[in-house]
Amino acid sequence: MRVVVGSEGSRDFKQAQLDRHVEAMSRFIARAGDEARASLCCTMVLRSATSASAQAMILMKDALLDAHAQARAILAKLEPEDALKEFFATLSALSADAPETTLIRWARNPRLLEAHEQVTYGDDMCWSGDAMRRDASKRNPLVLFDTDAPEAARRGQLAFKALWAASVPVPLKTLVGRGPAKPSGTYEPTDDTPLNALRPSFPGWPLIRH
């Protein structure tokens, strides 16, 4: 089933989005004991850690931990710093044994910003939002929730996999350090970041709305 969330006032829309993502995560968690239907993994392509789905995950962290759910995320912006660190702490708590570099990446190349925000909740729920390049205060608030839609979720997971490969790791000190915030246009490679990952080359990258 597809649910279209239309235009409302800015504040009302943000709260409605947060509520909708909390509802989707609650439904996702409710399936924890039904492994035959859904895997407890979220993939998240987001403008920043202030996006509604990221904030919903922070709010639902304890319930997600109890359900043994996990998540990975790709962000277009690494600021604001406090929100990024809080979001990363949640991802780390959900995947305590996973290396930090496997949990979050940065869509650094400007061409990747044409991709739309998208979250998959398990194997049959998918949310799609606006392009990551849009200013949050000026974007078109028309978004889509697909429920009981395994094909939409599968497409979202494939898109996430491709975008993950084209994105770059985030330095650990940016995620957990106490230094001053840095603009999203700066990047310092980690020791294990290959140099060619900092110069992605994929002409005509076909990122379209899913």
C-alpha positions in Angstrom: 0.0 0.0 0.0 1.3 3.5 -0.9 0.6 6.4 1.5 1.2 9.9 0.1 2.0 12.6 2.6 1.1 16.0 1.2 1.9 19.6 1.9 1.2 21.0 5.3 2.6 23.8 7.3 6.4 23.5 7.8 6.3 22.7 11.6 3.2 20.4 11.2 4.8 18.6 8.3 8.1 18.0 10.3 6.1 16.6 13.3 3.9 14.5 11.0 7.0 13.1 9.3 8.6 12.2 12.7 5.4 10.6 13.8 5.1 8.6 10.6 8.7 7.3 10.9 8.1 6.4 14.6 5.0 4.5 13.5 7.0 2.7 10.7 9.7 1.7 13.1 7.2 0.4 15.6 5.7 -1.8 13.0 9.1 -2.9 11.9 10.0 -3.8 15.5 6.7 -5.7 16.0 7.9 -8.2 13.4 11.0 -9.1 15.4 9.8 -12.6 16.0 8.7 -13.2 12.4 12.0 -13.7 10.7 10.4 -15.5 7.8 8.7 -12.3 6.7 11.2 -9.5 7.3 14.8 -9.0 8.2 15.4 -6.5 10.9 17.7 -4.2 9.0 17.2 -0.6 7.9 19.0 1.2 5.1 18.9 5.0 5.2 19.8 7.6 2.6 19.4 10.9 4.3 20.2 14.6 3.8 21.5 14.8 7.4 21.2 13.4 10.9 18.4 15.9 11.5 16.1 14.1 8.9 13.0 12.7 10.5 13.9 9.1 10.1 17.3 9.6 11.8 15.6 11.4 14.7 12.9 8.6 14.9 15.7 6.0 15.2 17.3 8.0 18.0 14.0 8.1 19.9 13.3 4.4 19.3 16.9 3.2 20.1 15.9 1.1 23.2 13.1 -0.7 21.4 15.3 -1.3 18.4 18.0 -2.7 20.7 15.5 -5.1 22.3 14.5 -6.3 18.8 18.1 -6.8 17.7 17.5 -4.4 14.8 20.4 -2.9 12.9 20.8 0.0 10.4 23.3 1.6 8.0 23.1 5.2 6.7 24.4 7.4 4.0 24.3 11.2 4.6 24.7 14.1 2.3 25.7 16.5 5.1 27.9 15.9 8.1 26.4 18.8 10.0 25.1 19.8 12.5 27.8 18.0 14.5 25.8 17.2 17.6 23.0 15.5 15.6 25.6 13.5 13.6 27.3 12.3 16.8 24.0 11.3 18.4 22.8 9.5 15.3 26.1 7.7 15.0 26.0 6.7 18.6 22.6 5.1 18.0 23.9 3.2 14.9 26.8 2.0 16.9 24.7 0.8 19.8 22.5 -1.2 17.4 25.6 -2.8 15.8 28.0 -3.0 18.7 30.3 -5.6 17.1 30.5 -3.9 13.7 33.4 -1.7 12.6 32.5 2.0 12.5 33.3 2.2 8.8 30.5 -0.2 8.0 27.8 1.9 9.6 27.8 5.3 8.0 29.1 6.9 4.8 29.1 10.4 3.3 27.7 11.1 -0.2 30.6 13.6 -0.8 30.4 13.9 -4.6 27.9 16.6 -5.6 26.4 14.4 -8.3 25.2 12.0 -5.7 22.9 14.7 -4.2 20.4 14.1 -7.0 19.5 10.9 -5.2 16.3 11.1 -3.1 16.2 10.5 0.6 15.0 6.9 1.1 14.7 4.5 4.0 13.8 0.8 3.9 12.3 -0.8 7.0 13.0 -4.5 6.6 11.9 -6.3 3.5 8.5 -4.7 2.8 8.4 -1.1 3.9 10.0 1.8 2.1 9.9 5.6 2.5 10.9 8.1 -0.3 11.5 11.8 0.2 12.9 14.7 -1.8 16.3 15.0 -3.4 19.2 15.3 -0.9 20.5 18.5 -2.6 17.3 20.4 -1.7 17.4 23.0 1.1 15.3 21.5 3.9 13.3 24.7 4.3 12.5 25.0 0.6 11.9 21.4 -0.4 8.7 20.0 -1.7 7.1 18.2 1.3 5.5 15.5 -0.9 6.8 12.1 0.3 5.8 8.5 -0.1 5.4 5.6 2.3 5.1 2.1 0.7 3.9 -0.6 3.1 3.5 -4.3 2.3 5.6 -3.5 -0.7 8.5 -6.0 -1.0 9.4 -4.9 -4.5 9.7 -1.2 -3.5 11.9 -2.2 -0.5 14.1 -4.4 -2.8 14.6 -1.5 -5.2 15.5 0.7 -2.2 18.0 -1.7 -0.9 19.6 -2.0 -4.4 19.8 1.8 -4.6 21.4 2.0 -1.2 24.0 -0.6 -2.1 25.0 1.3 -5.2 25.1 4.7 -3.4 27.1 3.1 -0.6 29.8 2.0 -3.0 30.0 5.5 -4.5 30.2 7.2 -1.1 33.2 7.6 1.2 33.9 6.7 4.9 33.5 9.4 7.5 36.6 10.0 9.7 36.0 8.6 13.2 37.0 11.8 14.9 34.2 13.6 13.0 31.7 11.0 14.5 32.9 10.9 18.1 35.6 13.5 18.5 35.2 16.8 20.5 36.9 19.1 18.0 35.1 22.0 16.3 32.5 21.3 13.7 33.7 21.2 10.1 31.7 22.2 7.0 30.5 19.4 4.9 32.8 20.5 2.1 35.9 19.4 4.1 37.1 15.9 4.3 40.1 14.2 6.0 40.8 10.6 4.9 41.2 7.9 7.5 44.2 5.7 7.4 42.3 2.9 5.8 40.5 5.0 3.2 41.9 4.3 -0.3 42.9 7.4 -2.2 40.7 6.4 -5.2 37.7 6.5 -2.9 38.2 10.2 -2.5 38.0 10.8 -6.2 34.9 8.8 -7.3 34.6 8.6 -11.0 31.3 7.4 -12.4 30.1 9.6 -15.3 26.4 9.8 -15.9 25.6 8.3 -12.5 22.0 7.2 -12.9 20.4 8.2 -9.6 16.7 8.7 -10.2 13.7 8.7 -8.0 12.7 5.2 -7.0 
